[in-house]
Amino acid sequence: MPEAFVSPQIVTPHAIRPGAVLVDDGRITGICDATAIPRFHHIVPCEGALLPGLVDSHIHINEPGRTEWEGFATATRAAAAGGYTTLIDMPLNCLPATTTVAALEIKRAAAHGQCLIDWAAWGGVSGHNTNDLEPLAKAGVRGFKCFLAEPGLEGFNRVDEAELRAAAPHLARTGLPLLVHAELPEILNSTASELTGADWRRYETWLRSRPDEAEVEAIRLMIRLCREYGFHLHIVHLATAQAFDDIRHAKEEGLPITVETCPHYLHFAAENIPYGSTLHKCAPPIRDAENRDQLWQALSEGLIDLIATDHSPCPEAMKCRETGDFHTAWGGIASVSVALSVVWTGMRAREFNLSDLARLLSQQPAQLAGLEGRKGQIAPGYDADFVVFDPDQAFTVTETQLHTRHAISPYVGEQLIGTVKATYLRGNLVFDHGGFPGSPQGIEFAERR
């Protein structure tokens, strides 16, 4: 039976309005006033604002190979609790890494029957796999990820300029984006030599080991290559405001460049991170409060295009919480179940609204991954993916709200505003007031772009 999702605040691409979203067979068929719902529609009352289902274009699910870190079952469960309805999985942390079509098929087999929400895959540029890039594009990956710095784990290698130049013509032919972890290893290595004898339990030491300059110079290199070869360049997890001028000039030049930042860079500040709090370790590092404010300003100006979680969980032992050693601890922050609330808490203190929230966490990530027309908006023809969101309810994050395989996160204990009441995937309820009704219904989005 067709359904009508009724809400006092429907967040569409053009306006926030009261009314009803009409759904038939998992797709949105129209939007109307609550008094004009057609006959034979089942009414679904929504206890809050109705946002488009969120799209996370930067998440590490880790399966196959490192399912003990996370996996499709737990990652999609946590994501559904956070209002996400589509995840684009990064090609590393899993084994084998998604750098060949064969590895992609292994990932697909691992995901089968486990996913509460939809997913898709990024391919990887690693290990001189240039000849695998175009076959991966034909097989349905949404784009490619590479590291300029060492990823820090087995199975995925960083690339240098020569390897990027070999890959660039293939990337340009696919038309798919290249997502780049932009830190130059030469600068990181030089800085490391200056930290002999430093106290690695101090966050300041970790911060000094990953200076702004490493990000800035890596981004400058990638802009030059983008200009030369014409591929779509996407900078992941931008942490430094010092790169803004280069990014602004490149965009004004008309180069195909997009940029993301992450909730942790928008919420935390380096000077407030406690001694030995390795739960806050990530790369690039969380910088100071002034830098955080500049990131928010760049979001308001449109210089930064979207927000993605970079959800990168691991077993608790790998965080080295007993020693508090930032040098040896795994660098990654688990956040997908609370990212919406984290971002909204920051937005409420600034001049943002629910339309900005939907654009930055849903519409723009969907566009990056080539899912426009299906995901990221409440509009006719799109999948009926919704988040029922209370923008005014405050809460304190607890471990039970994480829903990940390992309930560890620097957000535990944080005071946030805005709660997810329910999440719908193609009109089907997948998260409801803390519970997960029904069976896994998520599918892979693998249509060739």
Secondary structure, 3 states (H helix, E strand, C coil): CCEEEEEEEEECCCCEEEEEEEEECCEEEEEECHHHCCCCCEEEECCCEEEECEEEEEECCCCCCCCCCCCHHHHHHHHHHCCEEEEEECCCCCCCCCCCHHHHHHHHHHHCCCCCCEEEECEECCCCCHHHHHHHHHHCCCCEEEECCCCCCCCCCCCCHHHHHHHHHHHHHHCCCEEEECCCHHHHHHHHHHHCCCCCCCHHHHHHHCCHHHHHHHHHHHHHHHHHHCCCEEECCCCCHHHHHHHHHHHHCCCCEEEEECHHHHHCCHHHCCCCCHHHCCCCCCCCHHHHHHHHHHHHHCCCCEECCCECCCCHHHHCCCCCCCCCCCCCECCCCCHHHHHHHHHHCCCCCHHHHHHHHHHHHHHHCCCCCCCCCCCCCCECCEEEEEEEEEEECCHHHCCCCCCCCCCCCCEEEEEEEEEEECCEEEEECCECCCCCCCCECCCCC
